[in-house]
Amino acid sequence: MSDLSTTAASTWKTVSTTSVRWFHTYANWLVGITWKRFAVLAVLLLIVSGILGNILPPTTVTEWSDVPPPPKSPKPAAKKPAKADPGADKTITAGGYTISIDKDGVRIAPTAASAASAASASGAASG
């Protein structure tokens, strides 16, 4: 096993040293070129990348798994509010007033108890 690791380490060292040397050579050349040559190089690289993009097959990442995805939980059914019968009369008593809603419209009137107490109060205040 040590021969294999030694071989892999020496191979990696050779590859990395060669890559760094090529990069430095390219960087030194790139520093020395004019803007005109840089523009030509950029256009050529765009053309080459466009051609290779059409030639090479598209790469997609596909996830392979033996485990099926968990089942989705069913959504609870939304409860619809009960529709009011349009012909039904509605009467609400609150705060000393009676509110009636029927086919003739909306009527607001004081309740009988509040009307009697209001009349007695107004009679006591005037007398």
Solvent accessible surface area in square Angstrom, and as a share of the most:
residue,aa,sasa,rsa
1,M,196,0.88
2,S,81,0.52
3,D,113,0.58
4,L,121,0.60
5,S,69,0.44
6,T,88,0.51
7,T,80,0.46
8,A,58,0.45
9,A,63,0.49
10,S,62,0.40
11,T,73,0.42
12,W,174,0.61
13,K,143,0.61
14,T,86,0.50
15,V,76,0.43
16,S,35,0.22
17,T,81,0.47
18,T,34,0.20
19,S,58,0.37
20,V,80,0.46
21,R,140,0.51
22,W,170,0.60
23,F,129,0.54
24,H,104,0.46
25,T,88,0.51
26,Y,103,0.39
27,A,30,0.24
28,N,112,0.57
29,W,121,0.43
30,L,57,0.28
31,V,131,0.75
32,G,66,0.63
33,I,25,0.13
34,T,82,0.48
35,W,209,0.73
36,K,159,0.67
37,R,154,0.56
38,F,89,0.37
39,A,54,0.42
40,V,82,0.47
41,L,39,0.19
42,A,39,0.30
43,V,82,0.47
44,L,95,0.47
45,L,103,0.51
46,L,128,0.64
47,I,92,0.47
48,V,76,0.44
49,S,65,0.42
50,G,40,0.38
51,I,92,0.47
52,L,83,0.41
53,G,55,0.53
54,N,137,0.70
55,I,118,0.60
56,L,105,0.52
57,P,103,0.65
58,P,122,0.76
59,T,133,0.77
60,T,114,0.66
61,V,154,0.89
62,T,83,0.49
63,E,155,0.69
64,W,218,0.77
65,S,73,0.47
66,D,149,0.77
67,V,116,0.67
68,P,103,0.65
69,P,115,0.72
70,P,116,0.73
71,P,129,0.81
72,K,193,0.82
73,S,95,0.61
74,P,125,0.78
75,K,184,0.78
76,P,125,0.79
77,A,94,0.73
78,A,93,0.72
79,K,194,0.82
80,K,184,0.78
81,P,119,0.75
82,A,103,0.80
83,K,196,0.83
84,A,69,0.54
85,D,93,0.48
86,P,134,0.84
87,G,65,0.62
88,A,45,0.35
89,D,102,0.53
90,K,90,0.38
91,T,92,0.53
92,I,94,0.48
93,T,91,0.53
94,A,60,0.47
95,G,78,0.75
96,G,28,0.27
97,Y,115,0.44
98,T,33,0.19
99,I,54,0.27
100,S,25,0.16
101,I,73,0.37
102,D,34,0.18
103,K,191,0.81
104,D,110,0.57
105,G,30,0.29
106,V,98,0.56
107,R,126,0.46
108,I,118,0.60
109,A,49,0.38
110,P,75,0.47
111,T,27,0.16
112,A,89,0.69
113,A,80,0.62
114,S,33,0.21
115,A,46,0.36
116,A,65,0.50
117,S,66,0.42
118,A,61,0.48
119,A,64,0.49
120,S,75,0.48
121,A,62,0.48
122,S,70,0.45
123,G,43,0.41
124,A,81,0.62
125,A,89,0.69
126,S,98,0.63
127,G,100,0.96
